[in-house]
Amino acid sequence: MSYSLILSYKGLALLFEANFPLNPYRKFACFNKGKALLKQAVKKDPANAEIRFLQFCVQTNVPFFLNYNSKINEDKLLLLNCRSRINDEELKQLIKNSLIKSGYCNTEEKMKLL
């Protein structure tokens, strides 16, 4: 497992942690720290499908007002185009299902996944 992948999962853990504090400032601080770690992981390894998938999942599920949605289409395109290079069949299936259910793929893109 690469350092950038570990970094992305650490960021993801902090993003999940942001759901639990009652103090809104603490929530926002956890969210920002997790977002920064995930962004750093993407910057270190921009072609890593698993990292980009994590970012896609986060960005498509956080509230819109947090303004963390600028890379959705970029991640979607990378995931659509790199599926053939992913060796992990479970990850490949998870990406496929998530893209189809996300609401961000048009009919043509969904057909490409099937």
Chimera marker file (.cmm) of the C-alpha trace (Angstrom):
<marker_set name="trace">
<marker id="1" x="0.000" y="0.000" z="0.000" r="1" g="1" b="0" radius="0.5"/>
<marker id="2" x="1.438" y="3.351" z="-1.030" r="1" g="1" b="0" radius="0.5"/>
<marker id="3" x="1.925" y="6.329" z="1.261" r="1" g="1" b="0" radius="0.5"/>
<marker id="4" x="-0.554" y="8.399" z="-0.767" r="1" g="1" b="0" radius="0.5"/>
<marker id="5" x="-3.229" y="5.705" z="-0.408" r="1" g="1" b="0" radius="0.5"/>
<marker id="6" x="-2.687" y="5.573" z="3.353" r="1" g="1" b="0" radius="0.5"/>
<marker id="7" x="-2.890" y="9.365" z="3.424" r="1" g="1" b="0" radius="0.5"/>
<marker id="8" x="-6.189" y="9.279" z="1.544" r="1" g="1" b="0" radius="0.5"/>
<marker id="9" x="-7.705" y="6.814" z="4.018" r="1" g="1" b="0" radius="0.5"/>
<marker id="10" x="-6.493" y="8.928" z="6.922" r="1" g="1" b="0" radius="0.5"/>
<marker id="11" x="-8.235" y="11.903" z="5.323" r="1" g="1" b="0" radius="0.5"/>
<marker id="12" x="-11.365" y="9.820" z="4.828" r="1" g="1" b="0" radius="0.5"/>
<marker id="13" x="-11.326" y="8.821" z="8.510" r="1" g="1" b="0" radius="0.5"/>
<marker id="14" x="-11.175" y="12.487" z="9.515" r="1" g="1" b="0" radius="0.5"/>
<marker id="15" x="-14.019" y="13.298" z="7.150" r="1" g="1" b="0" radius="0.5"/>
<marker id="16" x="-16.121" y="10.599" z="8.829" r="1" g="1" b="0" radius="0.5"/>
<marker id="17" x="-15.058" y="11.880" z="12.237" r="1" g="1" b="0" radius="0.5"/>
<marker id="18" x="-16.512" y="15.273" z="11.308" r="1" g="1" b="0" radius="0.5"/>
<marker id="19" x="-19.987" y="13.738" z="11.667" r="1" g="1" b="0" radius="0.5"/>
<marker id="20" x="-19.692" y="13.263" z="15.420" r="1" g="1" b="0" radius="0.5"/>
<marker id="21" x="-18.637" y="16.418" z="17.298" r="1" g="1" b="0" radius="0.5"/>
<marker id="22" x="-21.494" y="18.551" z="18.568" r="1" g="1" b="0" radius="0.5"/>
<marker id="23" x="-19.437" y="21.716" z="18.286" r="1" g="1" b="0" radius="0.5"/>
<marker id="24" x="-19.792" y="23.066" z="14.718" r="1" g="1" b="0" radius="0.5"/>
<marker id="25" x="-16.290" y="24.545" z="14.782" r="1" g="1" b="0" radius="0.5"/>
<marker id="26" x="-14.842" y="21.126" z="15.646" r="1" g="1" b="0" radius="0.5"/>
<marker id="27" x="-16.924" y="19.533" z="12.880" r="1" g="1" b="0" radius="0.5"/>
<marker id="28" x="-15.632" y="22.025" z="10.348" r="1" g="1" b="0" radius="0.5"/>
<marker id="29" x="-12.032" y="21.653" z="11.552" r="1" g="1" b="0" radius="0.5"/>
<marker id="30" x="-12.190" y="17.840" z="11.137" r="1" g="1" b="0" radius="0.5"/>
<marker id="31" x="-13.788" y="18.249" z="7.727" r="1" g="1" b="0" radius="0.5"/>
<marker id="32" x="-11.119" y="20.688" z="6.532" r="1" g="1" b="0" radius="0.5"/>
<marker id="33" x="-8.250" y="18.568" z="7.839" r="1" g="1" b="0" radius="0.5"/>
<marker id="34" x="-9.642" y="15.433" z="6.185" r="1" g="1" b="0" radius="0.5"/>
<marker id="35" x="-10.270" y="17.297" z="2.941" r="1" g="1" b="0" radius="0.5"/>
<marker id="36" x="-6.695" y="18.622" z="2.961" r="1" g="1" b="0" radius="0.5"/>
<marker id="37" x="-5.234" y="15.132" z="3.463" r="1" g="1" b="0" radius="0.5"/>
<marker id="38" x="-7.352" y="13.696" z="0.659" r="1" g="1" b="0" radius="0.5"/>
<marker id="39" x="-6.349" y="16.562" z="-1.616" r="1" g="1" b="0" radius="0.5"/>
<marker id="40" x="-2.685" y="15.973" z="-0.743" r="1" g="1" b="0" radius="0.5"/>
<marker id="41" x="-3.042" y="12.269" z="-1.577" r="1" g="1" b="0" radius="0.5"/>
<marker id="42" x="-4.572" y="13.105" z="-4.964" r="1" g="1" b="0" radius="0.5"/>
<marker id="43" x="-1.765" y="15.559" z="-5.641" r="1" g="1" b="0" radius="0.5"/>
<marker id="44" x="0.891" y="12.927" z="-4.803" r="1" g="1" b="0" radius="0.5"/>
<marker id="45" x="-0.712" y="10.222" z="-6.956" r="1" g="1" b="0" radius="0.5"/>
<marker id="46" x="-3.270" y="11.749" z="-9.350" r="1" g="1" b="0" radius="0.5"/>
<marker id="47" x="-3.648" y="8.600" z="-11.460" r="1" g="1" b="0" radius="0.5"/>
<marker id="48" x="-4.480" y="6.311" z="-8.530" r="1" g="1" b="0" radius="0.5"/>
<marker id="49" x="-8.038" y="5.121" z="-9.172" r="1" g="1" b="0" radius="0.5"/>
<marker id="50" x="-8.699" y="4.148" z="-5.559" r="1" g="1" b="0" radius="0.5"/>
<marker id="51" x="-7.734" y="7.577" z="-4.243" r="1" g="1" b="0" radius="0.5"/>
<marker id="52" x="-9.783" y="9.316" z="-6.918" r="1" g="1" b="0" radius="0.5"/>
<marker id="53" x="-12.700" y="7.009" z="-6.136" r="1" g="1" b="0" radius="0.5"/>
<marker id="54" x="-12.542" y="8.000" z="-2.461" r="1" g="1" b="0" radius="0.5"/>
<marker id="55" x="-12.521" y="11.667" z="-3.418" r="1" g="1" b="0" radius="0.5"/>
<marker id="56" x="-15.445" y="11.132" z="-5.818" r="1" g="1" b="0" radius="0.5"/>
<marker id="57" x="-17.467" y="9.400" z="-3.107" r="1" g="1" b="0" radius="0.5"/>
<marker id="58" x="-16.821" y="12.131" z="-0.577" r="1" g="1" b="0" radius="0.5"/>
<marker id="59" x="-17.565" y="14.971" z="-2.989" r="1" g="1" b="0" radius="0.5"/>
<marker id="60" x="-20.803" y="13.400" z="-4.193" r="1" g="1" b="0" radius="0.5"/>
<marker id="61" x="-22.050" y="12.841" z="-0.638" r="1" g="1" b="0" radius="0.5"/>
<marker id="62" x="-21.120" y="15.951" z="1.353" r="1" g="1" b="0" radius="0.5"/>
<marker id="63" x="-23.631" y="18.778" z="1.674" r="1" g="1" b="0" radius="0.5"/>
<marker id="64" x="-23.462" y="21.265" z="-1.191" r="1" g="1" b="0" radius="0.5"/>
<marker id="65" x="-22.922" y="24.265" z="1.123" r="1" g="1" b="0" radius="0.5"/>
<marker id="66" x="-19.490" y="22.898" z="2.096" r="1" g="1" b="0" radius="0.5"/>
<marker id="67" x="-18.369" y="23.726" z="-1.444" r="1" g="1" b="0" radius="0.5"/>
<marker id="68" x="-16.370" y="20.527" z="-1.846" r="1" g="1" b="0" radius="0.5"/>
<marker id="69" x="-17.502" y="19.396" z="-5.271" r="1" g="1" b="0" radius="0.5"/>
<marker id="70" x="-15.097" y="20.876" z="-7.812" r="1" g="1" b="0" radius="0.5"/>
<marker id="71" x="-13.430" y="17.599" z="-8.841" r="1" g="1" b="0" radius="0.5"/>
<marker id="72" x="-16.490" y="15.388" z="-9.332" r="1" g="1" b="0" radius="0.5"/>
<marker id="73" x="-16.418" y="15.383" z="-13.133" r="1" g="1" b="0" radius="0.5"/>
<marker id="74" x="-12.631" y="15.070" z="-13.293" r="1" g="1" b="0" radius="0.5"/>
<marker id="75" x="-12.714" y="12.073" z="-10.950" r="1" g="1" b="0" radius="0.5"/>
<marker id="76" x="-15.646" y="10.527" z="-12.816" r="1" g="1" b="0" radius="0.5"/>
<marker id="77" x="-13.819" y="10.753" z="-16.144" r="1" g="1" b="0" radius="0.5"/>
<marker id="78" x="-10.643" y="9.260" z="-14.705" r="1" g="1" b="0" radius="0.5"/>
<marker id="79" x="-12.618" y="6.403" z="-13.167" r="1" g="1" b="0" radius="0.5"/>
<marker id="80" x="-14.500" y="5.739" z="-16.387" r="1" g="1" b="0" radius="0.5"/>
<marker id="81" x="-11.294" y="5.665" z="-18.416" r="1" g="1" b="0" radius="0.5"/>
<marker id="82" x="-9.068" y="3.632" z="-16.107" r="1" g="1" b="0" radius="0.5"/>
<marker id="83" x="-11.361" y="0.740" z="-15.168" r="1" g="1" b="0" radius="0.5"/>
<marker id="84" x="-9.560" y="-1.618" z="-17.540" r="1" g="1" b="0" radius="0.5"/>
<marker id="85" x="-6.265" y="-1.010" z="-15.702" r="1" g="1" b="0" radius="0.5"/>
<marker id="86" x="-7.662" y="-1.846" z="-12.251" r="1" g="1" b="0" radius="0.5"/>
<marker id="87" x="-6.610" y="-5.344" z="-11.181" r="1" g="1" b="0" radius="0.5"/>
<marker id="88" x="-8.741" y="-5.561" z="-8.041" r="1" g="1" b="0" radius="0.5"/>
<marker id="89" x="-12.086" y="-6.944" z="-9.242" r="1" g="1" b="0" radius="0.5"/>
<marker id="90" x="-13.872" y="-5.958" z="-6.033" r="1" g="1" b="0" radius="0.5"/>
<marker id="91" x="-12.705" y="-2.338" z="-6.367" r="1" g="1" b="0" radius="0.5"/>
<marker id="92" x="-13.656" y="-2.334" z="-10.040" r="1" g="1" b="0" radius="0.5"/>
<marker id="93" x="-17.183" y="-3.526" z="-9.203" r="1" g="1" b="0" radius="0.5"/>
<marker id="94" x="-17.513" y="-1.011" z="-6.373" r="1" g="1" b="0" radius="0.5"/>
<marker id="95" x="-16.484" y="1.832" z="-8.686" r="1" g="1" b="0" radius="0.5"/>
<marker id="96" x="-18.927" y="0.659" z="-11.341" r="1" g="1" b="0" radius="0.5"/>
<marker id="97" x="-21.861" y="0.441" z="-8.922" r="1" g="1" b="0" radius="0.5"/>
<marker id="98" x="-21.054" y="3.766" z="-7.293" r="1" g="1" b="0" radius="0.5"/>
<marker id="99" x="-20.748" y="5.602" z="-10.605" r="1" g="1" b="0" radius="0.5"/>
<marker id="100" x="-24.062" y="4.220" z="-11.841" r="1" g="1" b="0" radius="0.5"/>
<marker id="101" x="-25.895" y="5.073" z="-8.613" r="1" g="1" b="0" radius="0.5"/>
<marker id="102" x="-24.247" y="8.485" z="-8.183" r="1" g="1" b="0" radius="0.5"/>
<marker id="103" x="-26.457" y="10.342" z="-10.627" r="1" g="1" b="0" radius="0.5"/>
<marker id="104" x="-23.410" y="11.949" z="-12.233" r="1" g="1" b="0" radius="0.5"/>
<marker id="105" x="-23.184" y="9.593" z="-15.229" r="1" g="1" b="0" radius="0.5"/>
<marker id="106" x="-25.219" y="10.129" z="-18.361" r="1" g="1" b="0" radius="0.5"/>
<marker id="107" x="-26.784" y="7.242" z="-20.283" r="1" g="1" b="0" radius="0.5"/>
<marker id="108" x="-23.776" y="6.814" z="-22.557" r="1" g="1" b="0" radius="0.5"/>
<marker id="109" x="-21.379" y="6.634" z="-19.609" r="1" g="1" b="0" radius="0.5"/>
<marker id="110" x="-23.607" y="4.118" z="-17.848" r="1" g="1" b="0" radius="0.5"/>
<marker id="111" x="-23.658" y="1.954" z="-20.957" r="1" g="1" b="0" radius="0.5"/>
<marker id="112" x="-19.838" y="2.089" z="-21.049" r="1" g="1" b="0" radius="0.5"/>
<marker id="113" x="-19.818" y="0.679" z="-17.517" r="1" g="1" b="0" radius="0.5"/>
<marker id="114" x="-22.109" y="-2.240" z="-18.350" r="1" g="1" b="0" radius="0.5"/>
<link id1="1" id2="2" r="1" g="1" b="0" radius="0.2"/>
<link id1="2" id2="3" r="1" g="1" b="0" radius="0.2"/>
<link id1="3" id2="4" r="1" g="1" b="0" radius="0.2"/>
<link id1="4" id2="5" r="1" g="1" b="0" radius="0.2"/>
<link id1="5" id2="6" r="1" g="1" b="0" radius="0.2"/>
<link id1="6" id2="7" r="1" g="1" b="0" radius="0.2"/>
<link id1="7" id2="8" r="1" g="1" b="0" radius="0.2"/>
<link id1="8" id2="9" r="1" g="1" b="0" radius="0.2"/>
<link id1="9" id2="10" r="1" g="1" b="0" radius="0.2"/>
<link id1="10" id2="11" r="1" g="1" b="0" radius="0.2"/>
<link id1="11" id2="12" r="1" g="1" b="0" radius="0.2"/>
<link id1="12" id2="13" r="1" g="1" b="0" radius="0.2"/>
<link id1="13" id2="14" r="1" g="1" b="0" radius="0.2"/>
<link id1="14" id2="15" r="1" g="1" b="0" radius="0.2"/>
<link id1="15" id2="16" r="1" g="1" b="0" radius="0.2"/>
<link id1="16" id2="17" r="1" g="1" b="0" radius="0.2"/>
<link id1="17" id2="18" r="1" g="1" b="0" radius="0.2"/>
<link id1="18" id2="19" r="1" g="1" b="0" radius="0.2"/>
<link id1="19" id2="20" r="1" g="1" b="0" radius="0.2"/>
<link id1="20" id2="21" r="1" g="1" b="0" radius="0.2"/>
<link id1="21" id2="22" r="1" g="1" b="0" radius="0.2"/>
<link id1="22" id2="23" r="1" g="1" b="0" radius="0.2"/>
<link id1="23" id2="24" r="1" g="1" b="0" radius="0.2"/>
<link id1="24" id2="25" r="1" g="1" b="0" radius="0.2"/>
<link id1="25" id2="26" r="1" g="1" b="0" radius="0.2"/>
<link id1="26" id2="27" r="1" g="1" b="0" radius="0.2"/>
<link id1="27" id2="28" r="1" g="1" b="0" radius="0.2"/>
<link id1="28" id2="29" r="1" g="1" b="0" radius="0.2"/>
<link id1="29" id2="30" r="1" g="1" b="0" radius="0.2"/>
<link id1="30" id2="31" r="1" g="1" b="0" radius="0.2"/>
<link id1="31" id2="32" r="1" g="1" b="0" radius="0.2"/>
<link id1="32" id2="33" r="1" g="1" b="0" radius="0.2"/>
<link id1="33" id2="34" r="1" g="1" b="0" radius="0.2"/>
<link id1="34" id2="35" r="1" g="1" b="0" radius="0.2"/>
<link id1="35" id2="36" r="1" g="1" b="0" radius="0.2"/>
<link id1="36" id2="37" r="1" g="1" b="0" radius="0.2"/>
<link id1="37" id2="38" r="1" g="1" b="0" radius="0.2"/>
<link id1="38" id2="39" r="1" g="1" b="0" radius="0.2"/>
<link id1="39" id2="40" r="1" g="1" b="0" radius="0.2"/>
<link id1="40" id2="41" r="1" g="1" b="0" radius="0.2"/>
<link id1="41" id2="42" r="1" g="1" b="0" radius="0.2"/>
<link id1="42" id2="43" r="1" g="1" b="0" radius="0.2"/>
<link id1="43" id2="44" r="1" g="1" b="0" radius="0.2"/>
<link id1="44" id2="45" r="1" g="1" b="0" radius="0.2"/>
<link id1="45" id2="46" r="1" g="1" b="0" radius="0.2"/>
<link id1="46" id2="47" r="1" g="1" b="0" radius="0.2"/>
<link id1="47" id2="48" r="1" g="1" b="0" radius="0.2"/>
<link id1="48" id2="49" r="1" g="1" b="0" radius="0.2"/>
<link id1="49" id2="50" r="1" g="1" b="0" radius="0.2"/>
<link id1="50" id2="51" r="1" g="1" b="0" radius="0.2"/>
<link id1="51" id2="52" r="1" g="1" b="0" radius="0.2"/>
<link id1="52" id2="53" r="1" g="1" b="0" radius="0.2"/>
<link id1="53" id2="54" r="1" g="1" b="0" radius="0.2"/>
<link id1="54" id2="55" r="1" g="1" b="0" radius="0.2"/>
<link id1="55" id2="56" r="1" g="1" b="0" radius="0.2"/>
<link id1="56" id2="57" r="1" g="1" b="0" radius="0.2"/>
<link id1="57" id2="58" r="1" g="1" b="0" radius="0.2"/>
<link id1="58" id2="59" r="1" g="1" b="0" radius="0.2"/>
<link id1="59" id2="60" r="1" g="1" b="0" radius="0.2"/>
<link id1="60" id2="61" r="1" g="1" b="0" radius="0.2"/>
<link id1="61" id2="62" r="1" g="1" b="0" radius="0.2"/>
<link id1="62" id2="63" r="1" g="1" b="0" radius="0.2"/>
<link id1="63" id2="64" r="1" g="1" b="0" radius="0.2"/>
<link id1="64" id2="65" r="1" g="1" b="0" radius="0.2"/>
<link id1="65" id2="66" r="1" g="1" b="0" radius="0.2"/>
<link id1="66" id2="67" r="1" g="1" b="0" radius="0.2"/>
<link id1="67" id2="68" r="1" g="1" b="0" radius="0.2"/>
<link id1="68" id2="69" r="1" g="1" b="0" radius="0.2"/>
<link id1="69" id2="70" r="1" g="1" b="0" radius="0.2"/>
<link id1="70" id2="71" r="1" g="1" b="0" radius="0.2"/>
<link id1="71" id2="72" r="1" g="1" b="0" radius="0.2"/>
<link id1="72" id2="73" r="1" g="1" b="0" radius="0.2"/>
<link id1="73" id2="74" r="1" g="1" b="0" radius="0.2"/>
<link id1="74" id2="75" r="1" g="1" b="0" radius="0.2"/>
<link id1="75" id2="76" r="1" g="1" b="0" radius="0.2"/>
<link id1="76" id2="77" r="1" g="1" b="0" radius="0.2"/>
<link id1="77" id2="78" r="1" g="1" b="0" radius="0.2"/>
<link id1="78" id2="79" r="1" g="1" b="0" radius="0.2"/>
<link id1="79" id2="80" r="1" g="1" b="0" radius="0.2"/>
<link id1="80" id2="81" r="1" g="1" b="0" radius="0.2"/>
<link id1="81" id2="82" r="1" g="1" b="0" radius="0.2"/>
<link id1="82" id2="83" r="1" g="1" b="0" radius="0.2"/>
<link id1="83" id2="84" r="1" g="1" b="0" radius="0.2"/>
<link id1="84" id2="85" r="1" g="1" b="0" radius="0.2"/>
<link id1="85" id2="86" r="1" g="1" b="0" radius="0.2"/>
<link id1="86" id2="87" r="1" g="1" b="0" radius="0.2"/>
<link id1="87" id2="88" r="1" g="1" b="0" radius="0.2"/>
<link id1="88" id2="89" r="1" g="1" b="0" radius="0.2"/>
<link id1="89" id2="90" r="1" g="1" b="0" radius="0.2"/>
<link id1="90" id2="91" r="1" g="1" b="0" radius="0.2"/>
<link id1="91" id2="92" r="1" g="1" b="0" radius="0.2"/>
<link id1="92" id2="93" r="1" g="1" b="0" radius="0.2"/>
<link id1="93" id2="94" r="1" g="1" b="0" radius="0.2"/>
<link id1="94" id2="95" r="1" g="1" b="0" radius="0.2"/>
<link id1="95" id2="96" r="1" g="1" b="0" radius="0.2"/>
<link id1="96" id2="97" r="1" g="1" b="0" radius="0.2"/>
<link id1="97" id2="98" r="1" g="1" b="0" radius="0.2"/>
<link id1="98" id2="99" r="1" g="1" b="0" radius="0.2"/>
<link id1="99" id2="100" r="1" g="1" b="0" radius="0.2"/>
<link id1="100" id2="101" r="1" g="1" b="0" radius="0.2"/>
<link id1="101" id2="102" r="1" g="1" b="0" radius="0.2"/>
<link id1="102" id2="103" r="1" g="1" b="0" radius="0.2"/>
<link id1="103" id2="104" r="1" g="1" b="0" radius="0.2"/>
<link id1="104" id2="105" r="1" g="1" b="0" radius="0.2"/>
<link id1="105" id2="106" r="1" g="1" b="0" radius="0.2"/>
<link id1="106" id2="107" r="1" g="1" b="0" radius="0.2"/>
<link id1="107" id2="108" r="1" g="1" b="0" radius="0.2"/>
<link id1="108" id2="109" r="1" g="1" b="0" radius="0.2"/>
<link id1="109" id2="110" r="1" g="1" b="0" radius="0.2"/>
<link id1="110" id2="111" r="1" g="1" b="0" radius="0.2"/>
<link id1="111" id2="112" r="1" g="1" b="0" radius="0.2"/>
<link id1="112" id2="113" r="1" g="1" b="0" radius="0.2"/>
<link id1="113" id2="114" r="1" g="1" b="0" radius="0.2"/>
</marker_set>
